[in-house]
């Protein structure tokens, strides 16, 4: 039963980690620019928030979802952060000298980690995933959610971290052939995608 629950959690983790989202966009960009550890540091920041949310989820502390203003604040703050990152990426794409705008230096691993923390902690979708999605799915795949939820969460960590290592490694490997033009395209595409996610966040807040 434990192995089954962990296996189901791995599938849930891969399901939430693989789709393209703001965190994956920034992991890809920073891995291309700064190498493996730049993207990994940002991913670890995101994973840290997932760990904290999962622990709270296992303790059944879901009071935040009973206060719409909490989600509204997170949506606005998260949208502002994504807009800032998107604009910064576009500035980098059109900068005269790429080195002047490069924010993915290996020496700044703590900066990448902090960015991952902020991006994930200010995401209402992450909160809803851990406190609504995971418990809801566990309720459908087991007859004892309280017992099995910790093992499912463990599997989610294994799945998400496995994807993080693979995806970061792939992006850093592709970065071996990076050129000035390629980096500008990556910055421009990443910036537009992040601005799109920011617009979606503001739209969801406006719609309540």
KETORFI-720173 format. One record per atom (N, C-alpha, C): atom name; z, x, y; residue in one letter. Coordinates in steps of 0.001 Angstrom, whole numbers. Example, Ala and Ser with C-alpha at 12.3 -4.5 7.8 and 13.67 -1.06 7.14 Angstrom:
REM residues 2
N|7800|13190|-5690|a
CA|7800|12300|-4500|a
C|7800|13200|-3300|a
N|7080|12850|-2250|s
CA|7140|13670|-1060|s
C|7870|12900|30|s
END
This chain:
REM residues 208
N|0|816|-1204|x
CA|0|0|0|x
C|0|854|1260|x
N|743|1969|1211|x
CA|790|2846|2379|x
C|-574|3464|2638|x
N|-1209|3976|1565|x
CA|-2525|4588|1722|x
C|-3552|3563|2199|x
N|-3452|2347|1701|x
CA|-4371|1296|2126|x
C|-4198|998|3609|x
N|-2937|903|4061|x
CA|-2673|626|5472|x
C|-3166|1760|6354|x
N|-2938|3013|5920|x
CA|-3403|4162|6693|x
C|-4929|4162|6756|x
N|-5581|3870|5624|x
CA|-7038|3827|5595|x
C|-7600|2765|6522|x
N|-6960|1608|6545|x
CA|-7401|552|7457|x
C|-7205|984|8906|x
N|-6120|1711|9166|x
CA|-5882|2217|10515|x
C|-6929|3232|10938|x
N|-7361|4083|9988|x
CA|-8410|5062|10300|x
C|-9684|4349|10745|x
N|-10042|3270|10039|x
CA|-11229|2507|10417|x
C|-11059|1872|11801|x
N|-9859|1358|12093|x
CA|-9601|798|13417|x
C|-9708|1881|14491|x
N|-9165|3058|14194|x
CA|-9205|4159|15152|x
C|-10624|4597|15451|x
N|-11451|4719|14410|x
CA|-12845|5087|14621|x
C|-13581|3990|15383|x
N|-13224|2742|15103|x
CA|-13875|1631|15772|x
C|-13621|1602|17257|x
N|-12415|2029|17677|x
CA|-12097|2024|19101|x
C|-12511|3333|19775|x
N|-12616|4435|19003|x
CA|-12889|5743|19609|x
C|-14373|6013|19766|x
N|-15194|5547|18827|x
CA|-16607|5912|18833|x
C|-17403|5249|19957|x
N|-17211|3948|20258|x
CA|-18017|3338|21336|x
C|-17893|4108|22652|x
N|-19008|4175|23375|x
CA|-19025|4903|24638|x
C|-18180|4165|25670|x
N|-17240|4879|26247|x
CA|-16378|4351|27292|x
C|-16100|5442|28303|x
N|-15283|5162|29316|x
CA|-15015|6163|30353|x
C|-14474|7476|29803|x
N|-13555|7411|28836|x
CA|-12963|8651|28313|x
C|-14012|9478|27591|x
N|-14832|8845|26750|x
CA|-15868|9593|26043|x
C|-16881|10202|27001|x
N|-17188|9481|28079|x
CA|-18132|10003|29075|x
C|-17583|11292|29698|x
N|-16315|11270|30075|x
CA|-15716|12456|30695|x
C|-15513|13581|29694|x
N|-15178|13241|28439|x
CA|-15063|14278|27408|x
C|-16397|14990|27240|x
N|-17485|14216|27176|x
CA|-18812|14804|27008|x
C|-19155|15708|28185|x
N|-18937|15216|29392|x
CA|-19293|15994|30586|x
C|-18495|17287|30664|x
N|-17198|17203|30442|x
CA|-16358|18396|30595|x
C|-16553|19370|29445|x
N|-16900|18873|28260|x
CA|-17211|19775|27151|x
C|-18504|20524|27417|x
N|-19491|19839|27978|x
CA|-20751|20499|28318|x
C|-20548|21567|29370|x
N|-19727|21267|30362|x
CA|-19542|22192|31478|x
C|-18538|23299|31163|x
N|-17386|22900|30670|x
CA|-16307|23871|30517|x
C|-16037|24340|29110|x
N|-16723|23747|28121|x
CA|-16512|24168|26753|x
C|-15546|23263|25997|x
N|-15293|23654|24754|x
CA|-14546|22833|23806|x
C|-13176|22420|24320|x
N|-12397|23368|24823|x
CA|-11009|23077|25169|x
C|-10876|22211|26432|x
N|-11886|22213|27285|x
CA|-11847|21333|28452|x
C|-11924|19873|28017|x
N|-12880|19570|27134|x
CA|-12992|18205|26627|x
C|-11822|17827|25747|x
N|-11358|18783|24928|x
CA|-10237|18500|24035|x
C|-8978|18192|24828|x
N|-8741|18918|25920|x
CA|-7549|18676|26734|x
C|-7555|17269|27308|x
N|-8709|16810|27795|x
CA|-8790|15446|28326|x
C|-8563|14427|27211|x
N|-9164|14663|26056|x
CA|-8970|13757|24932|x
C|-7537|13696|24466|x
N|-6846|14836|24487|x
CA|-5441|14859|24091|x
C|-4581|14076|25084|x
N|-4953|14115|26357|x
CA|-4232|13315|27344|x
C|-4356|11837|27041|x
N|-5584|11421|26694|x
CA|-5793|10021|26322|x
C|-5023|9669|25062|x
N|-5027|10579|24081|x
CA|-4329|10320|22825|x
C|-2824|10223|23028|x
N|-2294|10970|23999|x
CA|-858|10910|24281|x
C|-447|9501|24696|x
N|-1258|8874|25549|x
CA|-964|7504|25966|x
C|-1057|6560|24781|x
N|-2050|6771|23926|x
CA|-2178|5931|22740|x
C|-933|6046|21861|x
N|-408|7264|21740|x
CA|812|7466|20943|x
C|1969|6672|21542|x
N|2119|6778|22851|x
CA|3228|6065|23519|x
C|3079|4551|23353|x
N|1870|4042|23555|x
CA|1645|2608|23401|x
C|1887|2162|21964|x
N|1471|2985|21012|x
CA|1658|2620|19613|x
C|3138|2559|19246|x
N|3921|3508|19775|x
CA|5356|3487|19507|x
C|5997|2228|20073|x
N|5598|1870|21282|x
CA|6119|638|21882|x
C|5662|-572|21079|x
N|4404|-508|20638|x
CA|3859|-1599|19834|x
C|4673|-1779|18553|x
N|5011|-668|17907|x
CA|5794|-736|16672|x
C|7191|-1300|16928|x
N|7697|-1101|18147|x
CA|9022|-1626|18485|x
C|8941|-3055|19010|x
N|7712|-3596|19041|x
CA|7485|-4992|19454|x
C|7922|-5258|20895|x
N|7749|-4266|21761|x
CA|8066|-4456|23179|x
C|6776|-4776|23917|x
N|6440|-6053|24037|x
CA|5170|-6469|24604|x
C|5343|-7243|25912|x
N|6442|-7019|26601|x
CA|6748|-7829|27782|x
C|5732|-7653|28903|x
N|5055|-6512|28952|x
CA|4095|-6272|30040|x
C|2992|-7316|30042|x
N|2614|-7787|28859|x
CA|1532|-8757|28781|x
C|1944|-10122|29306|x
N|3255|-10351|29494|x
CA|3731|-11622|30029|x
C|3699|-11647|31547|x
N|3264|-10560|32158|x
CA|3232|-10454|33620|x
C|1808|-10113|34051|x
N|1010|-11104|34439|x
CA|-384|-10852|34837|x
C|-518|-9817|35942|x
N|472|-9724|36819|x
CA|382|-8761|37913|x
C|337|-7323|37406|x
N|953|-7074|36240|x
CA|915|-5732|35660|x
C|-518|-5369|35299|x
N|-1201|-6272|34608|x
CA|-2592|-6010|34237|x
C|-3490|-5942|35468|x
N|-3195|-6770|36465|x
CA|-3995|-6762|37693|x
C|-3859|-5416|38405|x
N|-2616|-4924|38507|x
CA|-2392|-3620|39146|x
C|-3111|-2517|38383|x
N|-2997|-2542|37040|x
CA|-3643|-1510|36235|x
C|-5157|-1578|36389|x
N|-5704|-2800|36488|x
CA|-7141|-2936|36663|x
C|-7616|-2343|37978|x
N|-6880|-2613|39056|x
CA|-7255|-2073|40373|x
C|-7111|-555|40395|x
N|-5957|-57|39928|x
CA|-5721|1392|39932|x
C|-6719|2108|39027|x
N|-6983|1528|37861|x
CA|-7949|2135|36959|x
C|-9351|2137|37548|x
N|-9731|1048|38226|x
CA|-11037|996|38864|x
C|-11184|2043|39949|x
N|-10132|2236|40731|x
CA|-10162|3259|41786|x
C|-10327|4648|41186|x
N|-9580|4926|40097|x
CA|-9681|6236|39456|x
C|-11084|6469|38905|x
N|-11650|5463|38226|x
CA|-12989|5614|37669|x
C|-14027|5781|38780|x
N|-13858|5045|39877|x
CA|-14778|5191|41001|x
C|-14697|6593|41588|x
N|-13475|7109|41712|x
CA|-13298|8473|42235|x
C|-14000|9492|41340|x
N|-13793|9377|40027|x
CA|-14418|10317|39099|x
C|-15939|10171|39126|x
N|-16422|8913|39217|x
CA|-17858|8698|39260|x
C|-18499|9303|40492|x
N|-17871|9107|41643|x
CA|-18389|9686|42886|x
C|-18354|11207|42829|x
N|-17284|11757|42273|x
CA|-17168|13205|42145|x
C|-18280|13764|41251|x
N|-18604|13033|40174|x
CA|-19686|13466|39294|x
C|-21027|13446|40022|x
N|-21277|12392|40815|x
CA|-22534|12314|41551|x
C|-22625|13406|42617|x
N|-21506|13695|43254|x
CA|-21493|14802|44227|x
C|-21845|16105|43541|x
N|-21314|16297|42332|x
CA|-21610|17510|41581|x
C|-23088|17565|41205|x
N|-23659|16403|40847|x
CA|-25064|16370|40435|x
C|-25999|16762|41579|x
N|-25624|16417|42808|x
CA|-26507|16669|43944|x
C|-26013|17817|44829|x
N|-25015|18548|44351|x
CA|-24514|19680|45130|x
C|-25557|20802|45148|x
N|-25570|21537|46219|x
CA|-26532|22626|46344|x
C|-26216|23733|45362|x
N|-24929|24049|45209|x
CA|-24498|25070|44265|x
C|-23542|24421|43275|x
N|-23933|24340|42009|x
CA|-23118|23674|41004|x
C|-21734|24297|40888|x
N|-21640|25602|41063|x
CA|-20351|26258|40911|x
C|-19328|25746|41906|x
N|-19813|25296|43082|x
CA|-18891|24815|44101|x
C|-18240|23493|43713|x
N|-18909|22706|42844|x
CA|-18404|21396|42481|x
C|-17879|21350|41062|x
N|-17881|22457|40339|x
CA|-17513|22458|38925|x
C|-16026|22191|38772|x
N|-15680|21044|38152|x
CA|-14273|20687|37958|x
C|-13848|20884|36523|x
N|-14686|21507|35706|x
CA|-14367|21652|34288|x
C|-14140|23106|33919|x
N|-13363|23821|34665|x
CA|-13053|25205|34373|x
C|-12018|25274|33267|x
N|-12208|26184|32290|x
CA|-11245|26293|31195|x
C|-9822|26539|31676|x
N|-9658|27246|32798|x
CA|-8319|27560|33290|x
C|-7571|26317|33749|x
N|-8299|25225|33994|x
CA|-7655|24013|34482|x
C|-7400|23002|33381|x
N|-7015|23464|32189|x
CA|-6800|22549|31066|x
C|-5755|21497|31403|x
N|-4732|21875|32188|x
CA|-3698|20905|32537|x
C|-4273|19782|33402|x
N|-5295|20113|34210|x
CA|-5940|19094|35035|x
C|-6704|18105|34165|x
N|-7408|18617|33163|x
CA|-8140|17741|32248|x
C|-7171|16839|31484|x
N|-6065|17414|31044|x
CA|-5064|16634|30300|x
C|-4505|15510|31172|x
N|-4188|15823|32429|x
CA|-3656|14822|33343|x
C|-4681|13719|33603|x
N|-5959|14096|33726|x
CA|-7004|13097|33923|x
C|-7072|12145|32736|x
N|-6967|12695|31528|x
CA|-6961|11851|30340|x
C|-5779|10907|30316|x
N|-4617|11398|30742|x
CA|-3429|10549|30830|x
C|-3664|9377|31779|x
N|-4178|9684|32972|x
CA|-4367|8645|33979|x
C|-5435|7642|33565|x
N|-6550|8129|33039|x
CA|-7635|7238|32666|x
C|-7186|6232|31611|x
N|-6373|6684|30654|x
CA|-5959|5800|29561|x
C|-4787|4921|29958|x
N|-3841|5476|30697|x
CA|-2663|4692|31068|x
C|-3020|3584|32048|x
N|-4095|3754|32832|x
CA|-4506|2743|33808|x
C|-5594|1818|33274|x
N|-5779|1828|31969|x
CA|-6793|976|31355|x
C|-6162|-279|30758|x
N|-6397|-1452|31354|x
CA|-5860|-2693|30775|x
C|-6370|-2931|29361|x
N|-7599|-2494|29073|x
CA|-8149|-2695|27744|x
C|-7362|-1918|26694|x
N|-6860|-741|27061|x
CA|-6044|19|26120|x
C|-4748|-714|25826|x
N|-4149|-1263|26871|x
CA|-2916|-2028|26694|x
C|-3154|-3236|25796|x
N|-4225|-3961|26063|x
CA|-4535|-5141|25258|x
C|-4873|-4753|23821|x
N|-5531|-3634|23653|x
CA|-5882|-3186|22302|x
C|-4639|-2960|21455|x
N|-3667|-2236|22047|x
CA|-2478|-1887|21267|x
C|-1531|-3062|21072|x
N|-1420|-3932|22084|x
CA|-415|-4990|21997|x
C|-964|-6341|21556|x
N|-2291|-6455|21493|x
CA|-2899|-7705|21030|x
C|-3827|-7438|19850|x
N|-4758|-6486|20043|x
CA|-5762|-6227|19015|x
C|-5194|-5718|17706|x
N|-4464|-4602|17771|x
CA|-3938|-4003|16539|x
C|-2968|-4931|15811|x
N|-1939|-5479|16498|x
CA|-1050|-6413|15784|x
C|-1799|-7615|15220|x
N|-2818|-8107|15956|x
CA|-3570|-9258|15474|x
C|-4355|-8944|14220|x
N|-4995|-7761|14205|x
CA|-5759|-7364|13029|x
C|-4829|-7113|11848|x
N|-3698|-6433|12111|x
CA|-2746|-6165|11040|x
C|-2247|-7473|10436|x
N|-2089|-8482|11291|x
CA|-1644|-9779|10791|x
C|-2641|-10415|9852|x
N|-3927|-10012|9958|x
CA|-4963|-10572|9099|x
C|-5147|-9786|7809|x
N|-4751|-8506|7800|x
CA|-5028|-7670|6634|x
C|-3784|-7366|5813|x
N|-2637|-7876|6209|x
CA|-1429|-7642|5439|x
C|-527|-8864|5530|x
N|282|-9035|4499|x
CA|1218|-10152|4512|x
C|2579|-9749|5064|x
N|2698|-8482|5472|x
CA|3956|-7991|6045|x
C|3636|-7067|7222|x
N|3185|-7627|8362|x
CA|2792|-6804|9516|x
C|3894|-5879|10007|x
N|5141|-6338|10025|x
CA|6227|-5505|10531|x
C|6375|-4229|9709|x
N|6183|-4350|8388|x
CA|6307|-3186|7512|x
C|5110|-2258|7625|x
N|3891|-2842|7716|x
CA|2670|-2046|7621|x
C|2141|-1541|8950|x
N|2565|-2129|10072|x
CA|2032|-1730|11370|x
C|2201|-236|11658|x
N|3361|384|11375|x
CA|3478|1830|11642|x
C|2456|2660|10875|x
N|2157|2276|9631|x
CA|1192|3034|8833|x
C|-231|2815|9344|x
N|-520|1607|9811|x
CA|-1827|1348|10411|x
C|-1983|2180|11685|x
N|-923|2255|12493|x
CA|-969|3054|13727|x
C|-1174|4530|13401|x
N|-537|5011|12319|x
CA|-748|6391|11896|x
C|-2216|6619|11558|x
N|-2814|5673|10861|x
CA|-4231|5786|10536|x
C|-5100|5767|11775|x
N|-4717|4951|12757|x
CA|-5468|4916|14019|x
C|-5452|6297|14671|x
N|-4294|6953|14686|x
CA|-4211|8302|15262|x
C|-5128|9273|14527|x
N|-5112|9196|13184|x
CA|-5953|10092|12397|x
C|-7425|9852|12722|x
N|-7810|8580|12805|x
CA|-9198|8248|13100|x
C|-9630|8701|14480|x
N|-8812|8411|15490|x
CA|-9185|8773|16863|x
C|-9199|10286|17059|x
N|-8223|10987|16472|x
CA|-8175|12440|16654|x
C|-9322|13117|15910|x
N|-9696|12579|14737|x
CA|-10831|13133|13999|x
C|-12106|12990|14817|x
N|-12281|11815|15434|x
CA|-13454|11618|16280|x
C|-13416|12549|17486|x
N|-12238|12728|18069|x
CA|-12099|13597|19234|x
C|-12542|15021|18896|x
N|-12096|15546|17764|x
CA|-12453|16909|17381|x
C|-13962|17015|17129|x
N|-14513|16030|16421|x
CA|-15952|16064|16122|x
C|-16784|15941|17403|x
N|-16470|14953|18230|x
CA|-17272|14687|19422|x
C|-17184|15844|20414|x
N|-15973|16370|20620|x
CA|-15807|17499|21538|x
C|-16549|18725|21026|x
N|-16444|18980|19717|x
CA|-17163|20110|19135|x
C|-18663|19970|19280|x
N|-19182|18759|19084|x
CA|-20620|18525|19214|x
C|-21082|18757|20643|x
N|-20331|18231|21614|x
CA|-20718|18391|23013|x
C|-20648|19850|23459|x
N|-19621|20558|23030|x
CA|-19508|21970|23418|x
C|-20602|22798|22751|x
N|-20988|22418|21530|x
CA|-22086|23115|20851|x
C|-23404|22889|21593|x
N|-23644|21640|21997|x
CA|-24847|21358|22781|x
C|-24832|22097|24111|x
N|-23615|22346|24629|x
CA|-23496|23051|25891|x
C|-23984|24485|25844|x
N|-24210|25020|24626|x
CA|-24725|26382|24509|x
C|-26123|26496|25093|x
N|-26839|25368|25148|x
CA|-28199|25361|25684|x
C|-28257|24685|27055|x
N|-27132|24628|27716|x
CA|-27119|23938|29009|x
C|-27919|24709|30050|x
N|-28555|23965|30919|x
CA|-29280|24537|32052|x
C|-28812|23830|33308|x
N|-29177|24383|34445|x
CA|-28794|23781|35719|x
C|-29275|22332|35789|x
N|-30508|22100|35375|x
CA|-31074|20749|35447|x
C|-30339|19809|34491|x
N|-30036|20296|33276|x
CA|-29360|19470|32286|x
C|-27976|19063|32779|x
N|-27257|20011|33372|x
CA|-25922|19715|33878|x
C|-25975|18690|35008|x
N|-26997|18793|35854|x
CA|-27133|17819|36933|x
C|-27402|16420|36379|x
N|-28252|16338|35349|x
CA|-28538|15042|34724|x
C|-27276|14476|34089|x
N|-26513|15336|33380|x
CA|-25270|14884|32746|x
C|-24285|14367|33786|x
N|-24179|15074|34909|x
CA|-23276|14641|35980|x
C|-23727|13305|36566|x
N|-25045|13174|36798|x
CA|-25565|11949|37411|x
C|-25373|10751|36480|x
N|-25718|10916|35200|x
CA|-25567|9820|34243|x
C|-24095|9459|34076|x
N|-23252|10494|33929|x
CA|-21820|10244|33786|x
C|-21241|9547|35007|x
N|-21681|9963|36191|x
CA|-21186|9332|37416|x
C|-21568|7872|37508|x
N|-22816|7565|37180|x
CA|-23277|6173|37243|x
C|-22555|5305|36209|x
N|-22337|5857|35009|x
CA|-21635|5094|33971|x
C|-20202|4803|34393|x
N|-19520|5803|34949|x
CA|-18139|5607|35389|x
C|-18063|4602|36533|x
N|-19029|4660|37451|x
CA|-19052|3667|38533|x
C|-19296|2269|37973|x
N|-20098|2187|36912|x
CA|-20316|902|36264|x
C|-19036|350|35654|x
N|-18282|1210|34985|x
CA|-16995|784|34419|x
C|-16017|395|35528|x
N|-16051|1127|36641|x
CA|-15186|785|37767|x
C|-15535|-598|38303|x
N|-16839|-875|38439|x
CA|-17261|-2188|38903|x
C|-16818|-3290|37961|x
N|-16892|-3034|36658|x
CA|-16439|-4017|35678|x
C|-14946|-4269|35805|x
N|-14171|-3200|36056|x
CA|-12719|-3354|36210|x
C|-12406|-4232|37408|x
N|-13064|-3970|38540|x
CA|-12821|-4779|39744|x
C|-13264|-6233|39521|x
N|-14356|-6412|38772|x
CA|-14852|-7754|38500|x
C|-13859|-8554|37660|x
N|-13290|-7893|36654|x
CA|-12296|-8574|35811|x
C|-11070|-8950|36619|x
N|-10667|-8075|37543|x
CA|-9505|-8384|38401|x
C|-9822|-9582|39283|x
N|-11043|-9590|39851|x
CA|-11429|-10690|40740|x
C|-11477|-12020|40006|x
N|-11839|-11969|38730|x
CA|-11935|-13195|37935|x
C|-10579|-13609|37349|x
N|-9560|-12750|37541|x
CA|-8225|-13069|37026|x
C|-8111|-12875|35534|x
END
